[in-house]
Amino acid sequence: MSFSAKALQYGYPVRGGATITPNDSTNFDTSRAILVDVAGNVKVTYVDGTEDTVALAASIWHPMCVNRIYSTGTTATGIHVGY
């Protein structure tokens, strides 16, 4: 499903997820949210292609539509994405 089709569904809760190993060159399916087990910085690429580093608190879902989490620049651990 394309991002534009998914965008209509983003008001709904997370319905599934995956544990992510940060990688500087690999994209994954666009997330609806990110959760980290240990707080820290997470470097991401948003669906519009922009990159950013954000500080995330642990154990809460952060609504973010991203398709890459980098190993370089990421200090948070136990990273999960929700779909």
Backbone torsions as a table, in degrees:
resi	resn	phi	psi	omega
1	MET	NA	135.2	-178.8
2	SER	-71.5	160.8	177.9
3	PHE	-58.7	-42.0	-178.0
4	SER	-62.0	-35.8	177.0
5	ALA	-71.0	-38.6	178.3
6	LYS	-68.1	-31.6	-175.5
7	ALA	-55.7	-33.5	179.0
8	LEU	-66.9	-20.6	-176.8
9	GLN	-98.3	-2.7	-171.6
10	TYR	-68.4	-11.1	175.5
11	GLY	-76.4	-10.6	-178.2
12	TYR	-87.9	156.8	178.2
13	PRO	-64.2	164.0	174.5
14	VAL	-59.9	133.9	-177.2
15	ARG	-111.3	-11.0	-179.9
16	GLY	-168.2	174.9	-179.4
17	GLY	-167.9	-178.7	-179.8
18	ALA	-155.7	151.3	171.2
19	THR	-84.0	133.8	-175.8
20	ILE	-110.4	133.2	168.2
21	THR	-96.7	115.6	-178.8
22	PRO	-54.4	141.4	-177.2
23	ASN	-150.1	132.0	-176.1
24	ASP	-74.4	-9.2	-175.0
25	SER	-134.1	3.1	-175.6
26	THR	-117.0	126.9	174.7
27	ASN	-88.8	158.6	172.8
28	PHE	-128.8	173.2	177.1
29	ASP	-57.3	144.6	-176.7
30	THR	-58.1	127.4	-179.1
31	SER	-82.7	163.0	170.2
32	ARG	-103.6	-25.8	-177.2
33	ALA	-161.4	160.6	177.2
34	ILE	-127.4	140.3	173.7
35	LEU	-128.8	138.0	176.0
36	VAL	-121.0	143.3	178.1
37	ASP	-77.5	-36.7	179.4
38	VAL	-122.7	123.3	-176.5
39	ALA	-58.0	152.1	177.4
40	GLY	164.5	-171.6	178.2
41	ASN	-82.3	145.6	175.1
42	VAL	-132.9	119.7	175.7
43	LYS	-90.5	127.1	-173.3
44	VAL	-131.1	162.8	163.9
45	THR	-114.9	121.8	176.3
46	TYR	-75.7	166.0	-177.4
47	VAL	-63.4	-20.8	178.1
48	ASP	-85.6	2.2	176.1
49	GLY	95.7	-8.2	179.2
50	THR	-77.8	148.6	177.6
51	GLU	-106.5	149.8	-180.0
52	ASP	-157.6	155.1	170.9
53	THR	-117.1	124.1	-176.8
54	VAL	-122.9	146.7	175.8
55	ALA	-91.8	121.4	-177.9
56	LEU	-114.3	135.8	173.7
57	ALA	-76.9	155.7	-177.7
58	ALA	-81.3	151.1	167.3
59	SER	67.4	22.5	172.0
60	ILE	-134.7	150.3	177.2
61	TRP	-79.3	128.7	176.5
62	HIS	-106.8	112.7	-180.0
63	PRO	-64.7	113.2	-178.3
64	MET	-152.1	127.9	176.7
65	CYS	-97.0	94.3	-178.5
66	VAL	-126.2	159.4	176.4
67	ASN	-130.4	8.3	172.5
68	ARG	-152.9	138.6	170.4
69	ILE	-122.9	120.6	-174.9
70	TYR	-82.1	147.2	171.8
71	SER	-77.8	-39.0	176.8
72	THR	-73.8	121.6	179.5
73	GLY	95.0	-5.8	178.4
74	THR	-102.0	124.2	178.6
75	THR	-111.7	-19.6	177.2
76	ALA	-66.3	152.9	177.6
77	THR	-129.8	165.4	-177.0
78	GLY	65.9	58.2	-172.5
79	ILE	-92.8	129.0	179.2
80	HIS	-125.9	141.1	173.4
81	VAL	-113.8	144.7	176.9
82	GLY	-109.4	144.2	-179.0
83	TYR	-118.5	NA	NA
